[in-house]
């Protein structure tokens, strides 16, 4: 991970996803995939930006619109992660 702040944001997002309820099956699958990718990134020892970061960012961009009205806190955290990764130059 390039920064402790990113790690904290990813942990917060993972926790929010875990606590998200009242979603349809396809949304749950999407969130489960995002959470699995976050967990994979958090378990890495290397600190380099990888394709996983780019993949996660793309997934978050795709899903924010879907959850914006029904889960505003989740969407806010997703946007924070996207902005952080954008600020890193991704």
MDTraj code that builds the backbone (N, CA, C; nanometers):
import mdtraj as md
import numpy as np

residues = "UNK UNK UNK UNK UNK UNK UNK UNK UNK UNK UNK UNK UNK UNK UNK UNK UNK UNK UNK UNK UNK UNK UNK UNK UNK UNK UNK UNK UNK UNK UNK UNK UNK UNK UNK UNK UNK UNK UNK UNK UNK UNK UNK UNK UNK UNK UNK UNK UNK UNK UNK UNK UNK UNK UNK UNK UNK UNK UNK UNK UNK UNK UNK UNK UNK UNK UNK UNK UNK UNK UNK UNK UNK UNK UNK UNK UNK UNK UNK UNK UNK UNK UNK UNK UNK UNK UNK UNK UNK UNK".split()
xyz = np.array([
    [0.0833, -0.1178, 0.0000],
    [0.0000, 0.0000, 0.0000],
    [0.0877, 0.1240, 0.0000],
    [0.0509, 0.2219, -0.0782],
    [0.1339, 0.3413, -0.0842],
    [0.1200, 0.4312, 0.0372],
    [0.0182, 0.4120, 0.1185],
    [-0.0030, 0.5059, 0.2263],
    [-0.0960, 0.4475, 0.3323],
    [-0.0700, 0.4831, 0.4559],
    [-0.1552, 0.4357, 0.5655],
    [-0.2973, 0.4878, 0.5514],
    [-0.3111, 0.6070, 0.4976],
    [-0.4445, 0.6652, 0.4798],
    [-0.5280, 0.5819, 0.3825],
    [-0.4644, 0.5342, 0.2757],
    [-0.5356, 0.4484, 0.1812],
    [-0.5787, 0.3196, 0.2497],
    [-0.4919, 0.2625, 0.3281],
    [-0.5248, 0.1401, 0.4019],
    [-0.6464, 0.1641, 0.4922],
    [-0.6477, 0.2769, 0.5617],
    [-0.7606, 0.3090, 0.6496],
    [-0.8899, 0.3248, 0.5696],
    [-0.8808, 0.3928, 0.4560],
    [-0.9989, 0.4096, 0.3718],
    [-1.0523, 0.2749, 0.3220],
    [-0.9605, 0.1878, 0.2810],
    [-1.0023, 0.0561, 0.2329],
    [-1.0645, -0.0273, 0.3452],
    [-1.0090, -0.0169, 0.4641],
    [-1.0664, -0.0892, 0.5785],
    [-1.2058, -0.0358, 0.6112],
    [-1.2202, 0.0945, 0.6055],
    [-1.3503, 0.1556, 0.6321],
    [-1.4522, 0.1132, 0.5276],
    [-1.4111, 0.1110, 0.4017],
    [-1.5006, 0.0684, 0.2941],
    [-1.5377, -0.0778, 0.3095],
    [-1.4421, -0.1612, 0.3410],
    [-1.4685, -0.3033, 0.3608],
    [-1.5700, -0.3236, 0.4731],
    [-1.5534, -0.2515, 0.5811],
    [-1.6459, -0.2605, 0.6939],
    [-1.7855, -0.2129, 0.6547],
    [-1.7928, -0.1045, 0.5818],
    [-1.9227, -0.0522, 0.5377],
    [-1.9921, -0.1513, 0.4446],
    [-1.9164, -0.2131, 0.3563],
    [-1.9745, -0.3140, 0.2669],
    [-2.0282, -0.4305, 0.3486],
    [-1.9515, -0.4727, 0.4470],
    [-1.9932, -0.5850, 0.5311],
    [-2.1252, -0.5541, 0.6021],
    [-2.1451, -0.4287, 0.6388],
    [-2.2649, -0.3891, 0.7119],
    [-2.3806, -0.3451, 0.6230],
    [-2.3595, -0.3434, 0.4932],
    [-2.4640, -0.3010, 0.4005],
    [-2.5689, -0.4104, 0.3872],
    [-2.6925, -0.3705, 0.4071],
    [-2.8030, -0.4644, 0.3968],
    [-2.9021, -0.4126, 0.2943],
    [-3.0025, -0.4921, 0.2688],
    [-3.1107, -0.4547, 0.1783],
    [-3.0604, -0.4237, 0.0374],
    [-2.9876, -0.5162, -0.0199],
    [-2.9452, -0.5042, -0.1591],
    [-2.9910, -0.6286, -0.2341],
    [-3.0135, -0.6119, -0.3630],
    [-3.0546, -0.7270, -0.4428],
    [-2.9359, -0.8197, -0.4679],
    [-2.9645, -0.9324, -0.5283],
    [-2.8624, -1.0355, -0.5463],
    [-2.7436, -0.9858, -0.6288],
    [-2.7687, -0.9171, -0.7382],
    [-2.6578, -0.8708, -0.8229],
    [-2.5752, -0.7639, -0.7513],
    [-2.6418, -0.6785, -0.6744],
    [-2.5687, -0.5774, -0.5973],
    [-2.4831, -0.6430, -0.4896],
    [-2.5370, -0.7444, -0.4250],
    [-2.4609, -0.8170, -0.3235],
    [-2.3382, -0.8817, -0.3852],
    [-2.3546, -0.9417, -0.5030],
    [-2.2408, -1.0034, -0.5713],
    [-2.1348, -0.8987, -0.6051],
    [-2.1796, -0.7815, -0.6496],
    [-2.0866, -0.6734, -0.6828],
    [-2.0098, -0.6300, -0.5575],
    [-2.0817, -0.6113, -0.4477],
    [-2.0170, -0.5700, -0.3236],
    [-1.9231, -0.6771, -0.2705],
    [-1.9622, -0.8030, -0.2834],
    [-1.8750, -0.9126, -0.2395],
    [-1.7454, -0.9143, -0.3199],
    [-1.7534, -0.8869, -0.4491],
    [-1.6344, -0.8834, -0.5349],
    [-1.5435, -0.7671, -0.4949],
    [-1.6046, -0.6518, -0.4725],
    [-1.5267, -0.5350, -0.4298],
    [-1.4582, -0.5634, -0.2972],
    [-1.5327, -0.6205, -0.2050],
    [-1.4760, -0.6496, -0.0720],
    [-1.3619, -0.7508, -0.0820],
    [-1.3771, -0.8518, -0.1664],
    [-1.2699, -0.9506, -0.1843],
    [-1.1443, -0.8837, -0.2394],
    [-1.1617, -0.7923, -0.3338],
    [-1.0465, -0.7208, -0.3894],
    [-0.9811, -0.6307, -0.2842],
    [-1.0622, -0.5677, -0.2016],
    [-1.0078, -0.4846, -0.0937],
    [-0.9275, -0.5716, 0.0022],
    [-0.9857, -0.6832, 0.0427],
    [-0.9156, -0.7730, 0.1352],
    [-0.7834, -0.8207, 0.0768],
    [-0.7842, -0.8499, -0.0536],
    [-0.6606, -0.8924, -0.1207],
    [-0.5555, -0.7812, -0.1156],
    [-0.5972, -0.6591, -0.1418],
    [-0.5036, -0.5467, -0.1369],
    [-0.4503, -0.5237, 0.0040],
    [-0.5362, -0.5372, 0.1029],
    [-0.4937, -0.5145, 0.2413],
    [-0.3975, -0.6213, 0.2906],
    [-0.4047, -0.7401, 0.2335],
    [-0.3165, -0.8490, 0.2750],
    [-0.1796, -0.8432, 0.2092],
    [-0.1650, -0.7629, 0.1069],
    [-0.0372, -0.7546, 0.0344],
    [0.0697, -0.6884, 0.1192],
    [0.1906, -0.7391, 0.1030],
    [0.3052, -0.6793, 0.1719],
    [0.3703, -0.5690, 0.0890],
    [0.3565, -0.5793, -0.0431],
    [0.4205, -0.4787, -0.1272],
    [0.3446, -0.3474, -0.1190],
    [0.4139, -0.2416, -0.1445],
    [0.3561, -0.1092, -0.1313],
    [0.3357, -0.0429, -0.2676],
    [0.3486, -0.1197, -0.3724],
    [0.3377, -0.0646, -0.5064],
    [0.1921, -0.0597, -0.5523],
    [0.1614, 0.0426, -0.6293],
    [0.0316, 0.0503, -0.6940],
    [0.0275, -0.0603, -0.7982],
    [-0.0807, -0.1308, -0.8016],
    [-0.0885, -0.2436, -0.8930],
    [-0.2143, -0.2372, -0.9787],
    [-0.2253, -0.3338, -1.0678],
    [-0.3456, -0.3456, -1.1496],
    [-0.4686, -0.3686, -1.0632],
    [-0.4498, -0.4297, -0.9454],
    [-0.5621, -0.4513, -0.8526],
    [-0.6215, -0.3177, -0.8094],
    [-0.5359, -0.2174, -0.7871],
    [-0.5856, -0.0858, -0.7492],
    [-0.6704, -0.0268, -0.8622],
    [-0.6224, -0.0414, -0.9833],
    [-0.6957, 0.0107, -1.0984],
    [-0.8278, -0.0623, -1.1157],
    [-0.8255, -0.1934, -1.0983],
    [-0.9464, -0.2732, -1.1097],
    [-1.0479, -0.2323, -1.0034],
    [-1.0006, -0.2151, -0.8816],
    [-1.0884, -0.1736, -0.7730],
    [-1.1486, -0.0368, -0.8024],
    [-1.0672, 0.0550, -0.8495],
    [-1.1159, 0.1883, -0.8791],
    [-1.2249, 0.1830, -0.9867],
    [-1.2052, 0.1024, -1.0893],
    [-1.3062, 0.0869, -1.1937],
    [-1.4360, 0.0299, -1.1372],
    [-1.4240, -0.0700, -1.0497],
    [-1.5435, -0.1287, -0.9885],
    [-1.6182, -0.0261, -0.9040],
    [-1.5430, 0.0532, -0.8304],
    [-1.6055, 0.1547, -0.7456],
    [-1.6762, 0.2605, -0.8300],
    [-1.6116, 0.3027, -0.9371],
    [-1.6745, 0.4011, -1.0262],
    [-1.8044, 0.3459, -1.0837],
    [-1.8018, 0.2190, -1.1226],
    [-1.9209, 0.1564, -1.1804],
    [-2.0345, 0.1413, -1.0793],
    [-2.0004, 0.1237, -0.9533],
    [-2.1030, 0.0932, -0.8545],
    [-2.1553, 0.2152, -0.7785],
    [-2.0844, 0.3266, -0.7799],
    [-2.1285, 0.4417, -0.7000],
    [-2.2667, 0.4910, -0.7426],
    [-2.2910, 0.4957, -0.8702],
    [-2.4207, 0.5422, -0.9189],
    [-2.5342, 0.4509, -0.8717],
    [-2.5064, 0.3232, -0.8694],
    [-2.6073, 0.2252, -0.8310],
    [-2.6483, 0.2403, -0.6843],
    [-2.5546, 0.2767, -0.5981],
    [-2.5809, 0.2807, -0.4546],
    [-2.6027, 0.4225, -0.4009],
    [-2.5917, 0.5216, -0.4865],
    [-2.5966, 0.6602, -0.4420],
    [-2.7240, 0.6937, -0.3636],
    [-2.8384, 0.6555, -0.4132],
    [-2.9645, 0.6903, -0.3477],
    [-2.9941, 0.6006, -0.2273],
    [-2.9648, 0.4731, -0.2400],
    [-3.0030, 0.3787, -0.1348],
    [-2.9017, 0.3659, -0.0217],
    [-2.7744, 0.3910, -0.0511],
    [-2.6681, 0.3752, 0.0490],
    [-2.5691, 0.4917, 0.0387],
    [-2.6111, 0.6105, 0.0831],
    [-2.5252, 0.7293, 0.0662],
    [-2.3912, 0.7216, 0.1405],
    [-2.3887, 0.6608, 0.2579],
    [-2.2618, 0.6504, 0.3320],
    [-2.1631, 0.5605, 0.2567],
    [-2.2122, 0.4492, 0.2052],
    [-2.1287, 0.3586, 0.1264],
    [-2.0736, 0.4318, 0.0042],
    [-2.1598, 0.5054, -0.0640],
    [-2.1180, 0.5796, -0.1829],
    [-2.0145, 0.6859, -0.1480],
    [-2.0327, 0.7512, -0.0357],
    [-1.9371, 0.8534, 0.0072],
    [-1.7984, 0.7930, 0.0293],
    [-1.7934, 0.6793, 0.0952],
    [-1.6641, 0.6143, 0.1194],
    [-1.6024, 0.5672, -0.0121],
    [-1.6848, 0.5129, -0.1009],
    [-1.6349, 0.4716, -0.2325],
    [-1.5722, 0.5913, -0.3042],
    [-1.6408, 0.7044, -0.3014],
    [-1.5878, 0.8249, -0.3665],
    [-1.4583, 0.8716, -0.3016],
    [-1.4471, 0.8578, -0.1703],
    [-1.3222, 0.8940, -0.1022],
    [-1.2057, 0.8076, -0.1510],
    [-1.2299, 0.6785, -0.1677],
    [-1.1253, 0.5882, -0.2175],
    [-1.0887, 0.6252, -0.3615],
    [-1.1902, 0.6482, -0.4435],
    [-1.1647, 0.6871, -0.5834],
    [-1.0818, 0.8148, -0.5881],
    [-1.1207, 0.9150, -0.5110],
    [-1.0470, 1.0421, -0.5100],
    [-0.9038, 1.0237, -0.4616],
    [-0.8860, 0.9413, -0.3590],
    [-0.7516, 0.9172, -0.3078],
    [-0.6647, 0.8532, -0.4151],
    [-0.7184, 0.7512, -0.4823],
    [-0.6418, 0.6849, -0.5879],
    [-0.6153, 0.7790, -0.7040],
    [-0.7119, 0.8634, -0.7370],
    [-0.6902, 0.9641, -0.8422],
    [-0.5782, 1.0603, -0.8034],
    [-0.5748, 1.0984, -0.6770],
    [-0.4705, 1.1904, -0.6306],
    [-0.3316, 1.1257, -0.6343],
    [-0.3295, 0.9927, -0.6321],
    [-0.2020, 0.9217, -0.6455],
    [-0.1566, 0.9132, -0.7912],
    [-0.2435, 0.9604, -0.8799],
    [-0.2071, 0.9610, -1.0215],
    [-0.2615, 0.8428, -1.0993],
    [-0.3574, 0.7723, -1.0448],
    [-0.4156, 0.6595, -1.1171],
    [-0.5288, 0.7033, -1.2046],
])
top = md.Topology()
chain = top.add_chain()
for i, resn in enumerate(residues, 1):
    res = top.add_residue(resn, chain, resSeq=i)
    for name in ("N", "CA", "C"):
        top.add_atom(name, md.element.get_by_symbol(name[0]), res)
traj = md.Trajectory(xyz[None], top)
